[in-house]
Amino acid sequence: MAVGVRAVGAAVTRNRVRRLIRESFRLRRQELPAVDIFVIARSGVRSASNAQIFASLERLWREIRA
């Protein structure tokens, strides 16, 4: 998981994004194949709500399962 300072900004925001990624992964871990997954946060995540981030991650998990 990479949440860069340039893309996201303040430590509070970076940590919020990291927590959301970890929680989303934890909830879907059993459904995902045994592969390495790299999640790289982009600058749009700075202004996104928690629900939007979760929805985006759900789309990513579906793509990985397919």
mmJSON file of the N, C-alpha and C atoms, coordinates in Angstrom:
{"data_MODEL":{"atom_site":{
"group_PDB":["ATOM","ATOM","ATOM","ATOM","ATOM","ATOM","ATOM","ATOM","ATOM","ATOM","ATOM","ATOM","ATOM","ATOM","ATOM","ATOM","ATOM","ATOM","ATOM","ATOM","ATOM","ATOM","ATOM","ATOM","ATOM","ATOM","ATOM","ATOM","ATOM","ATOM","ATOM","ATOM","ATOM","ATOM","ATOM","ATOM","ATOM","ATOM","ATOM","ATOM","ATOM","ATOM","ATOM","ATOM","ATOM","ATOM","ATOM","ATOM","ATOM","ATOM","ATOM","ATOM","ATOM","ATOM","ATOM","ATOM","ATOM","ATOM","ATOM","ATOM","ATOM","ATOM","ATOM","ATOM","ATOM","ATOM","ATOM","ATOM","ATOM","ATOM","ATOM","ATOM","ATOM","ATOM","ATOM","ATOM","ATOM","ATOM","ATOM","ATOM","ATOM","ATOM","ATOM","ATOM","ATOM","ATOM","ATOM","ATOM","ATOM","ATOM","ATOM","ATOM","ATOM","ATOM","ATOM","ATOM","ATOM","ATOM","ATOM","ATOM","ATOM","ATOM","ATOM","ATOM","ATOM","ATOM","ATOM","ATOM","ATOM","ATOM","ATOM","ATOM","ATOM","ATOM","ATOM","ATOM","ATOM","ATOM","ATOM","ATOM","ATOM","ATOM","ATOM","ATOM","ATOM","ATOM","ATOM","ATOM","ATOM","ATOM","ATOM","ATOM","ATOM","ATOM","ATOM","ATOM","ATOM","ATOM","ATOM","ATOM","ATOM","ATOM","ATOM","ATOM","ATOM","ATOM","ATOM","ATOM","ATOM","ATOM","ATOM","ATOM","ATOM","ATOM","ATOM","ATOM","ATOM","ATOM","ATOM","ATOM","ATOM","ATOM","ATOM","ATOM","ATOM","ATOM","ATOM","ATOM","ATOM","ATOM","ATOM","ATOM","ATOM","ATOM","ATOM","ATOM","ATOM","ATOM","ATOM","ATOM","ATOM","ATOM","ATOM","ATOM","ATOM","ATOM","ATOM","ATOM","ATOM","ATOM","ATOM","ATOM","ATOM","ATOM","ATOM","ATOM","ATOM","ATOM"],
"id":[1,2,3,4,5,6,7,8,9,10,11,12,13,14,15,16,17,18,19,20,21,22,23,24,25,26,27,28,29,30,31,32,33,34,35,36,37,38,39,40,41,42,43,44,45,46,47,48,49,50,51,52,53,54,55,56,57,58,59,60,61,62,63,64,65,66,67,68,69,70,71,72,73,74,75,76,77,78,79,80,81,82,83,84,85,86,87,88,89,90,91,92,93,94,95,96,97,98,99,100,101,102,103,104,105,106,107,108,109,110,111,112,113,114,115,116,117,118,119,120,121,122,123,124,125,126,127,128,129,130,131,132,133,134,135,136,137,138,139,140,141,142,143,144,145,146,147,148,149,150,151,152,153,154,155,156,157,158,159,160,161,162,163,164,165,166,167,168,169,170,171,172,173,174,175,176,177,178,179,180,181,182,183,184,185,186,187,188,189,190,191,192,193,194,195,196,197,198],
"type_symbol":["N","C","C","N","C","C","N","C","C","N","C","C","N","C","C","N","C","C","N","C","C","N","C","C","N","C","C","N","C","C","N","C","C","N","C","C","N","C","C","N","C","C","N","C","C","N","C","C","N","C","C","N","C","C","N","C","C","N","C","C","N","C","C","N","C","C","N","C","C","N","C","C","N","C","C","N","C","C","N","C","C","N","C","C","N","C","C","N","C","C","N","C","C","N","C","C","N","C","C","N","C","C","N","C","C","N","C","C","N","C","C","N","C","C","N","C","C","N","C","C","N","C","C","N","C","C","N","C","C","N","C","C","N","C","C","N","C","C","N","C","C","N","C","C","N","C","C","N","C","C","N","C","C","N","C","C","N","C","C","N","C","C","N","C","C","N","C","C","N","C","C","N","C","C","N","C","C","N","C","C","N","C","C","N","C","C","N","C","C","N","C","C","N","C","C","N","C","C"],
"label_atom_id":["N","CA","C","N","CA","C","N","CA","C","N","CA","C","N","CA","C","N","CA","C","N","CA","C","N","CA","C","N","CA","C","N","CA","C","N","CA","C","N","CA","C","N","CA","C","N","CA","C","N","CA","C","N","CA","C","N","CA","C","N","CA","C","N","CA","C","N","CA","C","N","CA","C","N","CA","C","N","CA","C","N","CA","C","N","CA","C","N","CA","C","N","CA","C","N","CA","C","N","CA","C","N","CA","C","N","CA","C","N","CA","C","N","CA","C","N","CA","C","N","CA","C","N","CA","C","N","CA","C","N","CA","C","N","CA","C","N","CA","C","N","CA","C","N","CA","C","N","CA","C","N","CA","C","N","CA","C","N","CA","C","N","CA","C","N","CA","C","N","CA","C","N","CA","C","N","CA","C","N","CA","C","N","CA","C","N","CA","C","N","CA","C","N","CA","C","N","CA","C","N","CA","C","N","CA","C","N","CA","C","N","CA","C","N","CA","C","N","CA","C","N","CA","C","N","CA","C","N","CA","C"],
"label_alt_id":[null,null,null,null,null,null,null,null,null,null,null,null,null,null,null,null,null,null,null,null,null,null,null,null,null,null,null,null,null,null,null,null,null,null,null,null,null,null,null,null,null,null,null,null,null,null,null,null,null,null,null,null,null,null,null,null,null,null,null,null,null,null,null,null,null,null,null,null,null,null,null,null,null,null,null,null,null,null,null,null,null,null,null,null,null,null,null,null,null,null,null,null,null,null,null,null,null,null,null,null,null,null,null,null,null,null,null,null,null,null,null,null,null,null,null,null,null,null,null,null,null,null,null,null,null,null,null,null,null,null,null,null,null,null,null,null,null,null,null,null,null,null,null,null,null,null,null,null,null,null,null,null,null,null,null,null,null,null,null,null,null,null,null,null,null,null,null,null,null,null,null,null,null,null,null,null,null,null,null,null,null,null,null,null,null,null,null,null,null,null,null,null,null,null,null,null,null,null],
"label_comp_id":["MET","MET","MET","ALA","ALA","ALA","VAL","VAL","VAL","GLY","GLY","GLY","VAL","VAL","VAL","ARG","ARG","ARG","ALA","ALA","ALA","VAL","VAL","VAL","GLY","GLY","GLY","ALA","ALA","ALA","ALA","ALA","ALA","VAL","VAL","VAL","THR","THR","THR","ARG","ARG","ARG","ASN","ASN","ASN","ARG","ARG","ARG","VAL","VAL","VAL","ARG","ARG","ARG","ARG","ARG","ARG","LEU","LEU","LEU","ILE","ILE","ILE","ARG","ARG","ARG","GLU","GLU","GLU","SER","SER","SER","PHE","PHE","PHE","ARG","ARG","ARG","LEU","LEU","LEU","ARG","ARG","ARG","ARG","ARG","ARG","GLN","GLN","GLN","GLU","GLU","GLU","LEU","LEU","LEU","PRO","PRO","PRO","ALA","ALA","ALA","VAL","VAL","VAL","ASP","ASP","ASP","ILE","ILE","ILE","PHE","PHE","PHE","VAL","VAL","VAL","ILE","ILE","ILE","ALA","ALA","ALA","ARG","ARG","ARG","SER","SER","SER","GLY","GLY","GLY","VAL","VAL","VAL","ARG","ARG","ARG","SER","SER","SER","ALA","ALA","ALA","SER","SER","SER","ASN","ASN","ASN","ALA","ALA","ALA","GLN","GLN","GLN","ILE","ILE","ILE","PHE","PHE","PHE","ALA","ALA","ALA","SER","SER","SER","LEU","LEU","LEU","GLU","GLU","GLU","ARG","ARG","ARG","LEU","LEU","LEU","TRP","TRP","TRP","ARG","ARG","ARG","GLU","GLU","GLU","ILE","ILE","ILE","ARG","ARG","ARG","ALA","ALA","ALA"],
"label_asym_id":["A","A","A","A","A","A","A","A","A","A","A","A","A","A","A","A","A","A","A","A","A","A","A","A","A","A","A","A","A","A","A","A","A","A","A","A","A","A","A","A","A","A","A","A","A","A","A","A","A","A","A","A","A","A","A","A","A","A","A","A","A","A","A","A","A","A","A","A","A","A","A","A","A","A","A","A","A","A","A","A","A","A","A","A","A","A","A","A","A","A","A","A","A","A","A","A","A","A","A","A","A","A","A","A","A","A","A","A","A","A","A","A","A","A","A","A","A","A","A","A","A","A","A","A","A","A","A","A","A","A","A","A","A","A","A","A","A","A","A","A","A","A","A","A","A","A","A","A","A","A","A","A","A","A","A","A","A","A","A","A","A","A","A","A","A","A","A","A","A","A","A","A","A","A","A","A","A","A","A","A","A","A","A","A","A","A","A","A","A","A","A","A","A","A","A","A","A","A"],
"label_entity_id":["1","1","1","1","1","1","1","1","1","1","1","1","1","1","1","1","1","1","1","1","1","1","1","1","1","1","1","1","1","1","1","1","1","1","1","1","1","1","1","1","1","1","1","1","1","1","1","1","1","1","1","1","1","1","1","1","1","1","1","1","1","1","1","1","1","1","1","1","1","1","1","1","1","1","1","1","1","1","1","1","1","1","1","1","1","1","1","1","1","1","1","1","1","1","1","1","1","1","1","1","1","1","1","1","1","1","1","1","1","1","1","1","1","1","1","1","1","1","1","1","1","1","1","1","1","1","1","1","1","1","1","1","1","1","1","1","1","1","1","1","1","1","1","1","1","1","1","1","1","1","1","1","1","1","1","1","1","1","1","1","1","1","1","1","1","1","1","1","1","1","1","1","1","1","1","1","1","1","1","1","1","1","1","1","1","1","1","1","1","1","1","1","1","1","1","1","1","1"],
"label_seq_id":[1,1,1,2,2,2,3,3,3,4,4,4,5,5,5,6,6,6,7,7,7,8,8,8,9,9,9,10,10,10,11,11,11,12,12,12,13,13,13,14,14,14,15,15,15,16,16,16,17,17,17,18,18,18,19,19,19,20,20,20,21,21,21,22,22,22,23,23,23,24,24,24,25,25,25,26,26,26,27,27,27,28,28,28,29,29,29,30,30,30,31,31,31,32,32,32,33,33,33,34,34,34,35,35,35,36,36,36,37,37,37,38,38,38,39,39,39,40,40,40,41,41,41,42,42,42,43,43,43,44,44,44,45,45,45,46,46,46,47,47,47,48,48,48,49,49,49,50,50,50,51,51,51,52,52,52,53,53,53,54,54,54,55,55,55,56,56,56,57,57,57,58,58,58,59,59,59,60,60,60,61,61,61,62,62,62,63,63,63,64,64,64,65,65,65,66,66,66],
"pdbx_PDB_ins_code":[null,null,null,null,null,null,null,null,null,null,null,null,null,null,null,null,null,null,null,null,null,null,null,null,null,null,null,null,null,null,null,null,null,null,null,null,null,null,null,null,null,null,null,null,null,null,null,null,null,null,null,null,null,null,null,null,null,null,null,null,null,null,null,null,null,null,null,null,null,null,null,null,null,null,null,null,null,null,null,null,null,null,null,null,null,null,null,null,null,null,null,null,null,null,null,null,null,null,null,null,null,null,null,null,null,null,null,null,null,null,null,null,null,null,null,null,null,null,null,null,null,null,null,null,null,null,null,null,null,null,null,null,null,null,null,null,null,null,null,null,null,null,null,null,null,null,null,null,null,null,null,null,null,null,null,null,null,null,null,null,null,null,null,null,null,null,null,null,null,null,null,null,null,null,null,null,null,null,null,null,null,null,null,null,null,null,null,null,null,null,null,null,null,null,null,null,null,null],
"Cartn_x":[0.861,0.0,0.908,0.594,1.381,0.439,0.583,-0.213,0.798,1.116,2.177,1.763,2.755,2.533,2.079,2.679,2.33,0.901,0.464,-0.874,-1.964,-1.731,-2.797,-2.607,-1.403,-1.187,-0.937,-1.669,-1.432,-1.486,-0.767,-0.68,-2.053,-2.903,-4.234,-5.011,-4.935,-5.631,-5.006,-3.682,-3.002,-3.392,-3.423,-3.778,-5.229,-6.132,-7.539,-7.66,-6.943,-6.98,-6.407,-5.32,-4.728,-5.7,-6.363,-7.332,-8.474,-8.954,-10.05,-9.622,-8.419,-7.911,-7.781,-7.187,-7.024,-8.371,-9.341,-10.653,-11.373,-11.332,-11.97,-11.336,-10.007,-9.318,-9.682,-9.725,-10.052,-11.423,-12.384,-13.742,-13.828,-12.953,-13.0,-11.868,-11.036,-9.845,-10.157,-11.23,-11.565,-11.978,-12.482,-12.974,-11.883,-10.754,-9.699,-8.752,-8.201,-7.231,-5.915,-5.083,-3.784,-2.8,-2.848,-1.943,-1.457,-0.375,0.093,-0.737,-1.171,-2.001,-1.319,-1.145,-0.58,-1.681,-1.942,-2.938,-2.177,-2.314,-1.629,-2.679,-2.699,-3.694,-3.312,-4.313,-4.114,-4.633,-4.384,-4.728,-6.232,-7.076,-8.522,-9.046,-8.288,-8.724,-8.766,-8.034,-7.98,-9.362,-10.149,-11.467,-12.609,-12.303,-13.337,-13.837,-15.122,-15.688,-15.31,-15.514,-15.227,-16.044,-17.313,-18.174,-17.656,-17.174,-16.645,-15.382,-14.541,-13.314,-13.652,-14.595,-15.007,-15.588,-16.407,-17.006,-15.918,-14.938,-13.84,-13.052,-12.79,-12.071,-12.891,-14.204,-15.064,-14.952,-14.91,-14.737,-13.398,-12.361,-11.043,-11.034,-11.659,-11.698,-12.461,-13.559,-14.3,-13.45,-12.676,-11.782,-10.748,-10.229,-9.212,-9.83,-11.073,-11.748,-12.066,-12.295,-12.708,-11.577],
"Cartn_y":[-1.157,0.0,1.22,2.149,3.37,4.563,5.391,6.612,7.741,8.367,9.354,10.728,11.468,12.821,13.728,13.619,14.489,14.265,13.034,12.722,13.065,12.792,12.9,14.081,14.378,15.54,15.18,15.828,15.742,14.313,14.087,12.766,12.255,13.15,12.738,12.115,12.736,12.227,10.93,10.865,9.632,8.47,8.701,7.636,7.218,8.17,7.831,6.907,7.24,6.428,5.038,4.977,3.669,2.81,3.422,2.67,2.141,2.949,2.522,1.372,1.463,0.392,-0.906,-0.816,-2.015,-2.641,-1.804,-2.321,-2.954,-2.315,-2.87,-4.211,-4.266,-5.524,-6.592,-6.239,-7.204,-7.821,-7.011,-7.505,-8.421,-8.255,-9.03,-10.04,-10.146,-10.995,-12.435,-13.016,-14.412,-14.631,-13.601,-13.717,-13.504,-12.951,-12.61,-13.782,-13.9,-14.964,-14.676,-15.677,-15.538,-14.879,-13.575,-12.795,-11.584,-10.991,-9.737,-8.601,-7.709,-6.587,-5.29,-4.382,-3.073,-2.042,-1.286,-0.217,1.097,1.923,3.206,4.304,5.136,6.205,7.342,7.858,8.996,10.269,11.4,12.682,12.877,12.215,12.346,11.853,11.007,10.453,11.525,12.598,13.68,14.271,14.452,15.08,14.067,12.78,11.744,11.425,11.071,10.662,9.208,8.783,7.395,6.435,6.751,5.883,5.788,6.883,6.863,6.017,6.105,5.314,3.832,3.489,2.095,1.566,2.366,1.943,1.711,2.58,2.418,1.147,0.896,-0.328,-1.571,-1.507,-2.645,-2.973,-1.936,-2.161,-2.836,-2.402,-3.012,-4.476,-4.774,-6.161,-7.035,-6.515,-7.275,-7.565,-6.587,-6.781,-7.874,-7.862,-8.864,-10.259,-10.353,-11.664,-12.21,-11.348,-11.789,-12.39],
"Cartn_z":[0.0,0.0,0.0,-0.893,-0.962,-0.958,0.046,0.141,0.297,-0.824,-0.847,-0.367,0.112,0.612,-0.525,-1.684,-2.806,-3.27,-3.274,-3.778,-2.772,-1.51,-0.52,0.419,0.788,1.646,3.094,3.991,5.431,5.969,7.035,7.656,8.097,8.546,8.993,7.828,6.673,5.491,5.017,4.996,4.576,5.48,6.793,7.725,7.571,7.284,7.051,5.838,4.779,3.559,3.843,4.56,4.902,5.708,6.687,7.498,6.637,5.722,4.845,3.937,3.394,2.533,3.328,4.513,5.346,5.704,6.092,6.49,5.306,4.161,2.972,2.605,2.652,2.358,3.373,4.646,5.696,5.463,5.026,4.793,3.574,2.594,1.346,1.2,2.199,2.124,1.711,2.237,1.956,0.504,-0.148,-1.519,-2.562,-2.163,-3.111,-3.323,-4.531,-4.785,-4.068,-3.996,-3.324,-4.283,-4.349,-5.194,-4.41,-4.882,-4.289,-4.87,-4.014,-4.445,-4.005,-4.95,-4.657,-4.82,-3.78,-3.821,-3.715,-4.739,-4.763,-4.797,-3.788,-3.699,-4.636,-5.337,-6.24,-5.585,-6.201,-5.597,-5.401,-6.179,-6.03,-4.699,-4.043,-2.76,-1.674,-1.877,-0.885,-0.622,-1.68,-1.531,-1.508,-1.633,-1.664,-0.256,-0.174,1.113,1.387,2.604,2.967,2.114,1.879,1.07,-0.363,-0.915,-2.274,-2.354,-1.355,-1.332,-1.221,-0.333,-0.194,-1.502,-2.182,-3.46,-4.508,-4.545,-5.49,-5.201,-3.925,-3.554,-3.882,-3.685,-4.033,-5.518,-6.368,-7.809,-8.083,-7.395,-7.581,-7.152,-6.022,-5.542,-6.539,-7.109,-8.13,-9.347,-9.782,-10.931,-10.642,-9.435,-9.068,-9.03,-8.533,-8.46,-9.835,-10.808,-12.159,-12.943],
"occupancy":[1.0,1.0,1.0,1.0,1.0,1.0,1.0,1.0,1.0,1.0,1.0,1.0,1.0,1.0,1.0,1.0,1.0,1.0,1.0,1.0,1.0,1.0,1.0,1.0,1.0,1.0,1.0,1.0,1.0,1.0,1.0,1.0,1.0,1.0,1.0,1.0,1.0,1.0,1.0,1.0,1.0,1.0,1.0,1.0,1.0,1.0,1.0,1.0,1.0,1.0,1.0,1.0,1.0,1.0,1.0,1.0,1.0,1.0,1.0,1.0,1.0,1.0,1.0,1.0,1.0,1.0,1.0,1.0,1.0,1.0,1.0,1.0,1.0,1.0,1.0,1.0,1.0,1.0,1.0,1.0,1.0,1.0,1.0,1.0,1.0,1.0,1.0,1.0,1.0,1.0,1.0,1.0,1.0,1.0,1.0,1.0,1.0,1.0,1.0,1.0,1.0,1.0,1.0,1.0,1.0,1.0,1.0,1.0,1.0,1.0,1.0,1.0,1.0,1.0,1.0,1.0,1.0,1.0,1.0,1.0,1.0,1.0,1.0,1.0,1.0,1.0,1.0,1.0,1.0,1.0,1.0,1.0,1.0,1.0,1.0,1.0,1.0,1.0,1.0,1.0,1.0,1.0,1.0,1.0,1.0,1.0,1.0,1.0,1.0,1.0,1.0,1.0,1.0,1.0,1.0,1.0,1.0,1.0,1.0,1.0,1.0,1.0,1.0,1.0,1.0,1.0,1.0,1.0,1.0,1.0,1.0,1.0,1.0,1.0,1.0,1.0,1.0,1.0,1.0,1.0,1.0,1.0,1.0,1.0,1.0,1.0,1.0,1.0,1.0,1.0,1.0,1.0,1.0,1.0,1.0,1.0,1.0,1.0],
"B_iso_or_equiv":[0.0,0.0,0.0,0.0,0.0,0.0,0.0,0.0,0.0,0.0,0.0,0.0,0.0,0.0,0.0,0.0,0.0,0.0,0.0,0.0,0.0,0.0,0.0,0.0,0.0,0.0,0.0,0.0,0.0,0.0,0.0,0.0,0.0,0.0,0.0,0.0,0.0,0.0,0.0,0.0,0.0,0.0,0.0,0.0,0.0,0.0,0.0,0.0,0.0,0.0,0.0,0.0,0.0,0.0,0.0,0.0,0.0,0.0,0.0,0.0,0.0,0.0,0.0,0.0,0.0,0.0,0.0,0.0,0.0,0.0,0.0,0.0,0.0,0.0,0.0,0.0,0.0,0.0,0.0,0.0,0.0,0.0,0.0,0.0,0.0,0.0,0.0,0.0,0.0,0.0,0.0,0.0,0.0,0.0,0.0,0.0,0.0,0.0,0.0,0.0,0.0,0.0,0.0,0.0,0.0,0.0,0.0,0.0,0.0,0.0,0.0,0.0,0.0,0.0,0.0,0.0,0.0,0.0,0.0,0.0,0.0,0.0,0.0,0.0,0.0,0.0,0.0,0.0,0.0,0.0,0.0,0.0,0.0,0.0,0.0,0.0,0.0,0.0,0.0,0.0,0.0,0.0,0.0,0.0,0.0,0.0,0.0,0.0,0.0,0.0,0.0,0.0,0.0,0.0,0.0,0.0,0.0,0.0,0.0,0.0,0.0,0.0,0.0,0.0,0.0,0.0,0.0,0.0,0.0,0.0,0.0,0.0,0.0,0.0,0.0,0.0,0.0,0.0,0.0,0.0,0.0,0.0,0.0,0.0,0.0,0.0,0.0,0.0,0.0,0.0,0.0,0.0,0.0,0.0,0.0,0.0,0.0,0.0],
"pdbx_formal_charge":[null,null,null,null,null,null,null,null,null,null,null,null,null,null,null,null,null,null,null,null,null,null,null,null,null,null,null,null,null,null,null,null,null,null,null,null,null,null,null,null,null,null,null,null,null,null,null,null,null,null,null,null,null,null,null,null,null,null,null,null,null,null,null,null,null,null,null,null,null,null,null,null,null,null,null,null,null,null,null,null,null,null,null,null,null,null,null,null,null,null,null,null,null,null,null,null,null,null,null,null,null,null,null,null,null,null,null,null,null,null,null,null,null,null,null,null,null,null,null,null,null,null,null,null,null,null,null,null,null,null,null,null,null,null,null,null,null,null,null,null,null,null,null,null,null,null,null,null,null,null,null,null,null,null,null,null,null,null,null,null,null,null,null,null,null,null,null,null,null,null,null,null,null,null,null,null,null,null,null,null,null,null,null,null,null,null,null,null,null,null,null,null,null,null,null,null,null,null],
"auth_seq_id":[1,1,1,2,2,2,3,3,3,4,4,4,5,5,5,6,6,6,7,7,7,8,8,8,9,9,9,10,10,10,11,11,11,12,12,12,13,13,13,14,14,14,15,15,15,16,16,16,17,17,17,18,18,18,19,19,19,20,20,20,21,21,21,22,22,22,23,23,23,24,24,24,25,25,25,26,26,26,27,27,27,28,28,28,29,29,29,30,30,30,31,31,31,32,32,32,33,33,33,34,34,34,35,35,35,36,36,36,37,37,37,38,38,38,39,39,39,40,40,40,41,41,41,42,42,42,43,43,43,44,44,44,45,45,45,46,46,46,47,47,47,48,48,48,49,49,49,50,50,50,51,51,51,52,52,52,53,53,53,54,54,54,55,55,55,56,56,56,57,57,57,58,58,58,59,59,59,60,60,60,61,61,61,62,62,62,63,63,63,64,64,64,65,65,65,66,66,66],
"auth_comp_id":["MET","MET","MET","ALA","ALA","ALA","VAL","VAL","VAL","GLY","GLY","GLY","VAL","VAL","VAL","ARG","ARG","ARG","ALA","ALA","ALA","VAL","VAL","VAL","GLY","GLY","GLY","ALA","ALA","ALA","ALA","ALA","ALA","VAL","VAL","VAL","THR","THR","THR","ARG","ARG","ARG","ASN","ASN","ASN","ARG","ARG","ARG","VAL","VAL","VAL","ARG","ARG","ARG","ARG","ARG","ARG","LEU","LEU","LEU","ILE","ILE","ILE","ARG","ARG","ARG","GLU","GLU","GLU","SER","SER","SER","PHE","PHE","PHE","ARG","ARG","ARG","LEU","LEU","LEU","ARG","ARG","ARG","ARG","ARG","ARG","GLN","GLN","GLN","GLU","GLU","GLU","LEU","LEU","LEU","PRO","PRO","PRO","ALA","ALA","ALA","VAL","VAL","VAL","ASP","ASP","ASP","ILE","ILE","ILE","PHE","PHE","PHE","VAL","VAL","VAL","ILE","ILE","ILE","ALA","ALA","ALA","ARG","ARG","ARG","SER","SER","SER","GLY","GLY","GLY","VAL","VAL","VAL","ARG","ARG","ARG","SER","SER","SER","ALA","ALA","ALA","SER","SER","SER","ASN","ASN","ASN","ALA","ALA","ALA","GLN","GLN","GLN","ILE","ILE","ILE","PHE","PHE","PHE","ALA","ALA","ALA","SER","SER","SER","LEU","LEU","LEU","GLU","GLU","GLU","ARG","ARG","ARG","LEU","LEU","LEU","TRP","TRP","TRP","ARG","ARG","ARG","GLU","GLU","GLU","ILE","ILE","ILE","ARG","ARG","ARG","ALA","ALA","ALA"],
"auth_asym_id":["A","A","A","A","A","A","A","A","A","A","A","A","A","A","A","A","A","A","A","A","A","A","A","A","A","A","A","A","A","A","A","A","A","A","A","A","A","A","A","A","A","A","A","A","A","A","A","A","A","A","A","A","A","A","A","A","A","A","A","A","A","A","A","A","A","A","A","A","A","A","A","A","A","A","A","A","A","A","A","A","A","A","A","A","A","A","A","A","A","A","A","A","A","A","A","A","A","A","A","A","A","A","A","A","A","A","A","A","A","A","A","A","A","A","A","A","A","A","A","A","A","A","A","A","A","A","A","A","A","A","A","A","A","A","A","A","A","A","A","A","A","A","A","A","A","A","A","A","A","A","A","A","A","A","A","A","A","A","A","A","A","A","A","A","A","A","A","A","A","A","A","A","A","A","A","A","A","A","A","A","A","A","A","A","A","A","A","A","A","A","A","A","A","A","A","A","A","A"],
"auth_atom_id":["N","CA","C","N","CA","C","N","CA","C","N","CA","C","N","CA","C","N","CA","C","N","CA","C","N","CA","C","N","CA","C","N","CA","C","N","CA","C","N","CA","C","N","CA","C","N","CA","C","N","CA","C","N","CA","C","N","CA","C","N","CA","C","N","CA","C","N","CA","C","N","CA","C","N","CA","C","N","CA","C","N","CA","C","N","CA","C","N","CA","C","N","CA","C","N","CA","C","N","CA","C","N","CA","C","N","CA","C","N","CA","C","N","CA","C","N","CA","C","N","CA","C","N","CA","C","N","CA","C","N","CA","C","N","CA","C","N","CA","C","N","CA","C","N","CA","C","N","CA","C","N","CA","C","N","CA","C","N","CA","C","N","CA","C","N","CA","C","N","CA","C","N","CA","C","N","CA","C","N","CA","C","N","CA","C","N","CA","C","N","CA","C","N","CA","C","N","CA","C","N","CA","C","N","CA","C","N","CA","C","N","CA","C","N","CA","C","N","CA","C","N","CA","C","N","CA","C","N","CA","C"],
"pdbx_PDB_model_num":[1,1,1,1,1,1,1,1,1,1,1,1,1,1,1,1,1,1,1,1,1,1,1,1,1,1,1,1,1,1,1,1,1,1,1,1,1,1,1,1,1,1,1,1,1,1,1,1,1,1,1,1,1,1,1,1,1,1,1,1,1,1,1,1,1,1,1,1,1,1,1,1,1,1,1,1,1,1,1,1,1,1,1,1,1,1,1,1,1,1,1,1,1,1,1,1,1,1,1,1,1,1,1,1,1,1,1,1,1,1,1,1,1,1,1,1,1,1,1,1,1,1,1,1,1,1,1,1,1,1,1,1,1,1,1,1,1,1,1,1,1,1,1,1,1,1,1,1,1,1,1,1,1,1,1,1,1,1,1,1,1,1,1,1,1,1,1,1,1,1,1,1,1,1,1,1,1,1,1,1,1,1,1,1,1,1,1,1,1,1,1,1,1,1,1,1,1,1]
}}}
